[in-house]
């Protein structure tokens, strides 16, 4: 199905916004989990999970805004997300964060696979998408390692 360049760029921005929103929810869940942990475990959560996810979230927002600006499209304002009700305590919050990260990563992978970033995007966008996904690479592994130590 043919599409205009403007429509394709808007689809690209919309997909990036969905991924950013999912990362924002992950950040909110990790923040809530952090507040419920002892100092040592909280520091580990911050180092291994929060920082990479927060960095990916910030980069996704910046990428969205910069791409929109470069192509004269309206940038979106991202609202601070709330974690919502705790799901099974800290473990549930971490699991929810991992789920949101994985959904965001899938959204970004689908976007990359669609070839839109090549056809109507630009080199900066493609590089940023790769950087965001790289920041998220070890989320599940780090979360599993952290949760495994609970109660020890």
Secondary structure as GFF3:
##gff-version 3
##sequence-region A 1 152
A	DSSP	alpha_helix	5	35	.	.	.	ID=ss1
A	DSSP	alpha_helix	39	45	.	.	.	ID=ss2
A	DSSP	pi_helix	46	50	.	.	.	ID=ss3
A	DSSP	alpha_helix	51	70	.	.	.	ID=ss4
A	DSSP	alpha_helix	89	113	.	.	.	ID=ss5
A	DSSP	alpha_helix	116	119	.	.	.	ID=ss6
A	DSSP	alpha_helix	123	136	.	.	.	ID=ss7
A	DSSP	alpha_helix	139	148	.	.	.	ID=ss8
###
